[in-house]
Amino acid sequence: MCKLLYSLLLIVLLGTPCLADIELAPKGKQPQRLTDVYLMHGLSYVALDDVLDAVSLRGHWNSVTHVYRIRTANGWAELSPGRQNLKIGNDFFPLKEKPRFIDGRLRVSENFIRNQLSMLINRPIYYRNLNPVTVQNEGDDNTLDRLFSFLLRKKKIVAGPKLRGVAIDVGHGGLDTGVIAADGYKEKDATLALSARLSKILKMKLGIPVHLSRDDDYELTPEQRLEPVAHEDVDAWLLLHAQGSFTEAAEGVVLFVRSSADNLNEGPLDASRQLAEELKAALEESDVPVVGIFTSPLVPLGQGGLPTVLLELGYLTNPVDLQRLRSSYGQQQLAQALYTGLKKFSLNRKKN
């Protein structure tokens, strides 16, 4: 009965398969026809194994780190259903849609095939959708565009040293587990526990509202993840995540801010970078190792002047980071540090 209910739930969440065959090959080569294709939200999703086979690449899935690794001429490339970027070496490239598990296989959208696949093989590709969708599904893109436009309208910080409110995107949830540690601890549980502690501290000590994208274990649409930012009193946005690696040696917090092209700068140092610097300092003062602050055109960071930082709060594959993320003491240590960073950012904000 449980298996039946789970199967029905997957059908409701993921939709049913539709005919959406494609042809794919490196340009100049005989195209292969791929038939194991699902149609969702007006896009074709193709099994990653089949895509790689069509362009003579090989990869493998690691169930511990929740990452798919692809061997390329430029080194290892990494994809994860919990992240909306492709990592090649130390570089990150945004994906319009996250990879998804559908019917037991990790699949990528046709936008990945059109835009990122050629980077992996260092040559153009031939792609043809044999069953193109002529009517696009209303919702995702339009809603995201409206919410990103809202961020652009918030390019001026309200005068005064205090934050009026904070939005927190609680990474993953529901069937979207994120990274899974060797002992089974999930990224979605770490972000939920930490967000609850941080929210309580901010409300108690700063007396400001905190808007969470989720407060329990359920999956979110892209629109729902952006809903907390739509509140007029939001002056800062944190996106909480954790990550994994193929080596236990990788440890520490990594902070991401928008690339300069996506920022509406307010001076020599934009507001997102200022917030990241304060968070980094507070974490280090709390004896939490920080790898650094990086700019990356990650899609979830959007555009605009709203101070925004995406935090990878540690590696679930590192024993020390894992202990910090799953223990009450470690969660409180992280929450207190993030509160301190937000408080200092609040006090040091420039008045417009």
C-alpha positions in Angstrom: 0.0 0.0 0.0 2.8 2.4 0.9 4.6 1.7 -2.4 1.3 2.3 -4.3 0.7 5.6 -2.5 4.3 6.7 -3.2 3.9 5.8 -6.9 0.6 7.8 -7.1 2.4 10.8 -5.4 5.2 10.7 -7.9 2.6 10.7 -10.7 0.9 13.8 -9.2 4.2 15.6 -8.6 6.0 14.8 -11.9 3.2 14.4 -14.4 2.7 11.6 -16.9 5.1 10.9 -19.8 4.3 12.3 -23.2 5.7 11.6 -26.6 8.5 14.0 -27.1 11.2 12.2 -29.1 14.4 14.2 -30.0 17.4 13.8 -32.3 20.8 14.6 -30.9 24.5 14.4 -32.0 27.7 16.4 -32.2 27.3 18.7 -35.3 28.4 16.8 -38.4 27.7 13.4 -36.9 24.8 11.1 -37.6 22.1 12.1 -35.1 20.6 9.5 -32.7 16.9 9.4 -31.9 16.2 9.4 -28.2 12.7 8.2 -27.2 12.8 8.1 -23.4 11.8 11.7 -23.1 9.3 13.3 -20.8 7.3 16.5 -21.4 6.9 18.8 -18.4 5.9 22.5 -18.2 6.2 22.7 -22.0 9.8 21.4 -22.0 11.4 18.1 -23.0 13.4 16.3 -20.2 15.9 13.7 -21.5 17.7 11.1 -19.5 21.3 12.4 -18.8 22.8 9.0 -19.5 21.2 9.0 -23.0 22.3 12.5 -23.7 25.9 11.8 -22.8 25.9 8.6 -24.8 24.7 10.5 -27.9 27.8 12.8 -27.7 30.3 10.1 -26.6 30.7 11.2 -23.0 30.5 9.2 -19.9 29.4 10.0 -16.4 28.3 8.4 -13.1 25.9 9.1 -10.3 27.2 9.2 -6.7 24.3 8.3 -4.3 26.2 9.6 -1.3 27.0 13.1 -2.5 23.9 13.3 -4.7 26.0 14.5 -7.6 26.4 13.3 -11.2 30.0 13.6 -12.5 30.9 13.8 -16.2 34.4 13.3 -17.5 35.2 15.9 -20.2 38.3 17.1 -22.0 38.3 20.1 -19.6 38.1 18.0 -16.4 35.2 16.8 -14.3 31.8 18.5 -14.7 29.2 18.1 -12.0 25.4 18.3 -11.9 23.0 17.9 -9.0 19.2 17.9 -8.8 19.5 20.2 -5.9 21.3 22.9 -7.7 20.6 25.1 -10.7 24.1 25.3 -12.0 26.7 23.3 -13.9 30.1 23.1 -12.3 33.1 22.6 -14.5 36.3 22.7 -12.5 36.0 25.8 -10.3 33.5 27.6 -12.6 29.8 27.7 -12.2 27.4 28.1 -15.2 23.7 28.8 -14.6 21.0 26.4 -15.7 17.5 27.6 -16.6 16.0 24.4 -15.1 17.5 22.1 -12.4 18.0 18.4 -13.4 15.2 16.2 -12.1 14.7 12.6 -11.3 11.7 11.4 -13.4 10.7 7.7 -13.5 13.9 6.7 -11.8 16.4 8.5 -14.1 18.2 11.8 -13.8 17.0 14.0 -16.6 18.0 17.4 -18.0 15.9 19.9 -19.9 16.2 20.7 -23.6 17.6 24.1 -22.5 20.6 22.3 -21.0 21.1 20.4 -24.3 20.9 23.6 -26.3 23.0 25.8 -24.1 25.4 23.8 -21.9 26.0 20.5 -23.7 28.3 22.0 -26.3 30.6 23.3 -23.5 31.2 19.7 -22.4 32.3 18.4 -25.8 34.0 21.6 -27.1 32.0 21.6 -30.3 28.5 22.6 -31.5 25.7 20.1 -31.3 22.8 19.2 -33.5 19.5 19.1 -31.6 16.0 18.6 -32.9 12.7 18.2 -31.0 10.5 16.0 -33.1 7.4 16.9 -31.1 7.7 20.6 -30.4 5.2 22.2 -28.0 3.5 25.2 -29.7 1.6 26.5 -26.6 3.8 27.2 -23.6 2.6 26.4 -20.2 1.6 29.5 -18.3 3.2 30.1 -15.0 6.9 29.5 -14.3 8.6 31.9 -16.6 6.0 34.7 -16.4 5.8 34.4 -12.6 9.6 34.4 -12.2 9.9 37.4 -14.6 7.4 39.3 -12.5 9.2 38.5 -9.2 12.6 39.3 -10.7 11.1 42.6 -11.8 10.1 43.2 -8.3 13.7 42.7 -7.2 14.7 45.3 -9.8 12.2 47.8 -8.3 13.8 47.3 -4.9 17.1 48.8 -6.1 17.0 51.5 -3.4 17.5 50.5 0.2 15.1 52.3 2.5 16.9 55.1 4.4 17.8 54.2 8.0 20.3 51.9 9.7 17.8 49.1 10.5 16.7 46.2 8.5 12.9 46.1 8.3 12.6 42.4 7.5 14.6 39.4 6.2 13.6 36.7 3.6 15.1 33.2 3.9 14.9 30.6 1.2 15.1 27.2 3.0 16.9 25.0 0.5 15.2 21.9 -0.9 12.3 20.0 0.7 10.0 17.1 0.2 11.3 14.8 -2.6 14.0 17.3 -3.4 16.4 16.1 -0.6 19.5 17.9 -1.7 22.8 16.3 -0.7 22.6 13.2 1.4 25.4 12.3 3.9 26.8 8.8 4.3 24.7 8.3 7.4 21.5 9.4 5.7 21.3 13.0 7.0 19.8 15.2 4.3 20.5 18.8 3.2 16.8 19.6 3.3 16.8 18.8 7.0 19.8 20.9 7.8 18.5 24.0 6.1 15.1 23.6 7.8 16.6 23.2 11.2 18.9 26.1 10.8 16.3 28.4 9.3 14.0 27.8 12.3 16.8 28.8 14.8 17.9 31.8 12.8 14.3 33.0 12.3 13.7 32.8 16.1 16.9 34.7 16.9 16.1 37.5 14.4 12.6 37.9 15.7 13.6 38.0 19.3 16.8 40.1 19.1 16.1 42.4 16.2 12.3 42.4 16.5 11.8 42.2 12.7 9.6 39.9 10.6 11.3 36.9 8.9 9.7 35.4 5.8 10.6 31.8 5.1 10.0 29.9 1.8 9.0 26.8 3.8 8.6 25.9 7.5 8.2 22.1 7.1 9.3 19.3 4.8 7.7 19.9 1.5 8.8 20.6 -2.1 8.5 24.1 -3.5 8.0 25.5 -7.0 10.3 28.3 -8.2 7.6 30.8 -7.7 7.1 29.7 -4.0 10.8 30.1 -3.4 10.6 33.7 -4.4 7.4 34.6 -2.6 9.1 35.7 0.7 11.0 38.3 -1.2 7.7 39.9 -2.4 7.1 41.4 1.1 7.6 45.1 1.1 9.6 45.0 4.4 12.3 42.7 3.1 15.7 44.4 3.0 17.9 41.2 2.8 17.6 37.8 1.3 19.5 34.7 2.4 19.4 31.4 0.5 20.5 28.4 2.7 22.1 25.3 1.3 24.8 22.7 2.1 26.9 20.7 -0.3 28.9 17.5 -0.9 32.3 16.6 -2.3 34.1 13.5 -3.4 36.8 14.1 -0.8 36.3 14.4 3.0 38.9 17.2 3.0 36.6 19.7 1.5 35.1 21.8 4.3 33.8 25.2 5.3 31.1 27.7 4.3 31.0 29.1 0.7 29.2 32.4 0.0 27.9 33.4 -3.4 26.7 36.8 -4.5 25.4 38.0 -7.9 27.9 38.6 -10.7 28.6 42.3 -11.3 26.5 42.2 -14.5 23.4 41.3 -12.4 23.9 43.9 -9.7 22.6 47.4 -9.5 25.6 48.7 -7.7 25.3 51.3 -5.0 29.0 52.2 -4.8 32.4 50.7 -4.9 31.1 47.7 -2.9 27.5 46.7 -3.6 25.1 45.7 -0.9 25.2 42.0 -1.5 28.9 42.0 -1.2 28.7 44.1 2.0 26.3 41.6 3.5 28.5 38.6 2.5 31.5 40.3 4.0 29.7 40.8 7.4 28.4 37.2 7.3 31.9 35.9 6.5 33.5 37.8 9.4 30.9 36.7 11.9 31.2 33.1 10.9 35.0 33.2 11.2 34.7 34.9 14.6 32.6 32.0 15.6 35.3 29.5 14.6 33.4 28.4 11.5 35.7 27.9 8.5 34.9 30.0 5.4 36.2 29.1 2.0 35.4 32.5 0.6 33.0 34.8 -1.2 32.5 34.1 -4.9 30.5 35.8 -7.6 28.5 33.6 -9.9 25.6 34.1 -12.3 23.5 31.6 -10.4 19.9 31.8 -11.5 18.3 31.7 -8.0 20.1 34.9 -7.1 18.1 36.8 -9.7 18.8 40.5 -10.5 18.5 43.8 -8.7 19.8 45.7 -5.8 18.2 43.7 -3.0 21.1 42.5 -0.7 21.3 38.7 -1.5 23.7 36.0 -0.4 23.5 32.3 -1.2 25.3 30.3 1.6 26.6 26.7 1.2 26.8 26.1 4.9 29.3 23.2 4.9 30.0 19.8 3.3 27.9 16.9 4.4 30.8 14.7 3.2 33.1 16.3 5.8 32.8 14.8 9.3 33.3 18.2 11.1 30.9 20.1 8.9 28.3 17.3 9.1 28.5 17.3 12.9 28.0 21.1 13.0 25.1 21.0 10.6 23.2 18.2 12.3 23.9 18.9 16.0 21.9 21.4 18.1 25.1 23.1 19.3 26.4 23.5 15.7 23.1 24.7 14.3 22.9 27.3 17.1 26.5 28.3 16.4 25.7 28.9 12.7 22.4 30.7 13.5 24.1 33.0 16.0 26.9 33.9 13.5 24.4 34.6 10.7 22.4 36.8 13.1 25.6 38.7 14.1 26.5 39.3 10.5 23.0 40.5 9.6 23.0 42.8 12.7 26.4 44.4 11.7 25.2 44.8 8.1 22.1 46.5 9.5 24.1 48.9 11.6 26.5 49.7 8.8 24.1 50.1 6.0 24.5 53.2 3.9 21.6 55.7 3.9 20.3 56.6 0.6 
